[in-house]
């Protein structure tokens, strides 16, 4: 092991590097996120190993993992680091003169419902701020961990304490089909719903919508005839077919003019939120953006027609 280092000679930059390596599980990814080289990261880790008398990381399949001592150090030191980052952030923020770059990861739903007004307000209030939008797929949280994005927006369940999360809006599922579909004028019963021919949105990954999870719990399987990666694909697929699709209510009306919306037997309400890490938590610019997005989401109209509850489904 390297020579002993005075623990009091360890600075916040070294602690920040340790936390980033722990989050990303990789020296090279941490170096890329910090805009430095891997040898610099290795040198910093050697200093920290000597100061804390611990190897800090062990190799495992696909990367490295923190030792129990390292996890404890990261957790406790992060509190100090967060407090310090809060102190050095400017107290005032002026969107009109602010510049920089923000990367948001989300999917088609959020790009259609929340981002249009958000982008409009950014252009009006902070015209020098550069915003990059990336597709999240099933890798949203991993993208945040790797430092490749600043903000994740979507229906993600966040359980890790290293993330910050804020609720944005509520939604539920409805069914869409062409107007001439035989089931369009009827109350859609569960047995008819299951037997119908479905176009299922897979969202291009391992994500499973709430209504599919509920079907799994009931031991039921949809008659899936088509699988598409995005809700946007339904615009071209549903018209002129006998297919039904289950989509969030807030986006149903924008799929196609020839498509009608009916209540779903399994509405399965869900929440959409935004998630970020300590890296941007104290940033005045990011805080302004999060508050802006929260206000816009709260002002969006919503018809809570899912109130036909499980009792109606049970009687179907």
N, C-alpha and C positions, 0 to 999 in steps of 0.2 A: 504493500500500500504506500501511497505517496507520503511525504513528510507531514507531520502535524501542522495544521493551520490554526491560528487563533480564531475561535468562533466569532469573536467580535469584529474580525476583519471581513466577515461575509457581508456583502452589500445587498440591497434590494434587487439589483439586476441579476445577481446569482440566484436568488430565491425565485425570481420570476422565471428564469430559465429552468430551474428545477421543476416548477409547477407545470410549465409548458411541456417538458419532456414527459412528465408523468401523465398529462392529459393525452398527449399524442402517441405515447408508447414508442417513440423513435427519436434518436439523436438527429438524423437527417431531416425529418419533418420539422423538428424544432428549429434547426438551423435555417431551413427555408422560410419558416414563419417569421423568424427574427431578422432575416436578411443577412446572415453571417455564414460561416463555414462550419463543417462538422468538427474540425479540430478544436475550434474555439469552444464548442459545446462540451467536448470531451475534457478539455482543460478545466472548465468550470466545474464539471462533475467530479473531477479528481480533487479539486480544492474542497468541495463539499463533502466528499467521502472522508477526507482527512479530518475535516472539522467536526463531523458528526460521528466518526468512527463506525461507519456502516457502508456496505457496498452499494446501497440505495436502490439498485436495479438488478434483476435477474433476467436472464434470457429465457424466452418461452417461444412456442411456435407462433410465427407471424410477427415477432417483435420482442419488446422487453416489458417487464412488469415491475412496479415498485415493491420494495420490501415492506413489511409491516412498519418498520421504523421510518422509512421514507414517506409512507402514506400519512403517518402521524405528523411528521415534519411539515409536509405540504399543507395539511389541514390547518395546523396551528399557525404556521407562518403566513398562510394566505390571508388570515384575518388582519395581520399586521400590514401585509402588502396592500390589501383592499383599502385599509384606513389611510395609508400613505398616498395611494393613488388618488383618493378623494381629496386630500389636502393640496396636491399639486395641480389639480384641474382648475381652470379658470372659473371664478365665481359667476361671471357673466358670459352669455353666449348671444351673439348677434347673427341670426340666420342670413341676413342680407349680405354680410361680408364673409360668411364662413365658406371655406373650401375644403377639399378632401374627397375621400372616396368611401362609400358604404356598400357592402355586399350583402344582399338579402337572398336567402334560399327559400323557395316555396314551390307550390305546384299550380296547376291551371286554375283551380278553385280560387286561391288567394290572388292570383294574377287578374282574375276576372272581377272579384267582389271587392277587395280591399285596395289593391295597388293603383287602379286608375285614379281615384280621388287623391290618394297619397302622392302619387307622382305629380298630379296637377298642383297640389299645394306646395310641394317641394320646388317646382318650377316657379311658382309665384313668390314664395317666401325666401327660398335659398337657391337662387339660380346658378350659383357656382359650385354647388354640391353635386358630385358625380355619384350616380347610383347604378350598381350592377345587379341584375336579377339573374339568378341561376335556378335551375330545376333541382328540387330537393330529392324527389323519388323516395326511396327508403333509406337514404344516407344522410338525412338532414342533421341529426345529432352528431354523427361522425364527422360531418363537414365542419360543424362548429368546433368540435374537439381538435381537429387538425389545424384550426386557425385559418381555414379557407373562406370563412364567411363570418359576418358580424351579427346577423340576426336570422333566426329561423321562424317562419310563420306557417302554421298548419295545425291539424288536429292531433298533435303528438302528445303522448303521455310522458311526462318528465318526472322521474323519481330520484335522480342523482342530485345531491346537495351542491355539486359544483356548478349547476345551472341556475339561472334566474328565469322566472316564468311569469307571464301576465296574461290573464284571460282577455280575449278580444270580443268574441261573439258566440252565440248559440245557433244551432241549426238542427235539422232532422231530415230524414229521407222521404222522398215521394217517388211515384212512378211516372214515367213519361212514355208515350206511345203515339203513333199517328192517329189523327182524328177518326179515321175510318176503321180503326181496330175494333173488333167485336166486344172487347172488354172496356172500351173507353167510356161508354155511358153508364156503366154499372158500378156499384160499390164493390171494390176488389176484395174478394174473400181470400183467405189464406190458401185454400186448396187450389183455387183458380190461379192465384199468383205463382205458386210453385210449379204448376203444370205448364204455364205459358212459356213461350220461347223467349229467352233472355239474351240481351247483349250486356255483358258484365264488364264494368270498368275495373281493371286490375291495378291501375296507377303505376304500372311498369316496375313493380317490385314485389316484396313479400307482404306489403300492407294488405290487411283485410278489413273491409268496411264493417261497421257495427251491425248492419242487417245480416251480413253473411255470418258473423260470429253468432248472432242469435239463432239463425237457421241451424248452425252446427250444434248449438245447445239443445235444440228441439229434435235433432236427428233428421233434419230435412235437407234436401238438396235441390237447388234450382235446376230447371231444364236449360242449362247454359248452352247456347248455340254459337255465340260469338264472344270473344274476349278482346277488349281494346285497352290500350295503355292510358288513354286520357279521355276525359269527358268531352273534350272538343271533337273527338272522332265521331261522337253520336250525331253531330250536326249533319254529317253526310251519310250515316248508316241507317238511322231510324226511319226517315221518310220513305214511304213506299214499301215498307216491309211489315211483317207480322210480329216484329220484335218489341219487347218491353225492356226498359232499363230503369234501374233504381239509382237516383242521384240526389244530392243535397237540394233542399227546397229553394234556397236562395239563387241557385243557378239554373233551375229547371226552365224558367221562362225564356232564357236566352239560347236554348239549344237549337230550336228551329221553329219557323212559323207554322209549319204543318203538324206540330206535335202538341199534344194536350197533356196536362198534369192531373193526376188523380192521387188521393191519399194512399200511402203504402200500408199494408197490413202490419208491417214491422218498421215503424218510423225511426226507432232507435236514435233519440236525440244525442247530439255530440257537441263538443266545444272546440273552438279554434282559438289558439293563443299564439303568443310570440315568446321565443326563448333566446337567451343570450348568455354569455359567460362573463367572468370577472374582468376579462381583458377590456371590455367596453362598458362595464357597469357604471363607472364613475365619469365617463366621457360626457361632457355637456352636449356635444353634438348628437351623440347617440341617444342620450336621454331626451333631447328635444324631438328626435325622430320617433322614439317609442311613444312619447306622449301624443304626438300628432297622429300616429297610426291608431292609438287607442281611442282618441276622440272621433276619428272618422268611422271606425268600426262601430262605436256606440251609437252613432247617428243613423246607421243604415236601417231601413225599415225591415220588419220581420213579422210574418204571420205565423203564429204558433198553432197551426192547425193540427199538430200531432196529438192534440188532447184526446182524440179518440183512443182510448187507451187499450191496455192489454185485455180488458174485459171484452171489448169488441172483437179482438183477435181470437180470444178463447172461444167465443161463440160462433166463430166463422166455420 
